[in-house]
Amino acid sequence: MRLPQPEKLEVTGAEAQRVQERLKGLGVKHEFAGRKNERGQLTHASFLLSGPFPCQAVLRADEAFERFLKRRS
């Protein structure tokens, strides 16, 4: 799935590494920008996501739906 425009995701400094690892693992193209405090610790992070995003759909049907499909065929 692709977005028409890049989307911005803002997270705390504590979440930034986990989010970045997940994006890399999924192969999502992104840009990273972070803000640090006076001690050099990351306090805020922004990711500009441009995709593509992996997408998976799972379809399940119950017996009533299966009977409906059989009647239509």
C-alpha positions, 0 to 999 in steps of 0.5 A, spaced: 500 500 500 502 506 498 500 513 501 498 519 496 503 523 500 508 522 505 505 521 512 508 524 519 509 520 525 511 523 532 514 519 537 517 519 544 525 518 544 524 512 548 519 509 543 524 511 537 529 506 536 523 500 537 519 504 531 525 505 527 527 497 527 520 495 526 520 500 520 526 497 517 524 490 518 518 491 514 521 495 509 518 501 509 521 507 506 522 513 511 526 519 514 528 520 521 529 526 525 530 527 532 531 532 538 535 531 544 536 535 550 542 538 553 544 532 556 544 529 549 538 524 550 533 523 545 527 526 547 522 526 541 523 523 534 519 524 527 518 519 522 516 521 515 513 515 512 513 514 504 511 507 504 510 502 501 507 499 507 506 491 507 498 489 507 495 483 508 488 481 508 484 475 511 477 473 509 473 468 513 466 466 512 461 462 516 457 457 514 451 461 512 455 465 507 458 459 504 450 457 503 449 463 500 455 463 495 452 456 493 445 458 492 448 464 487 452 459 483 
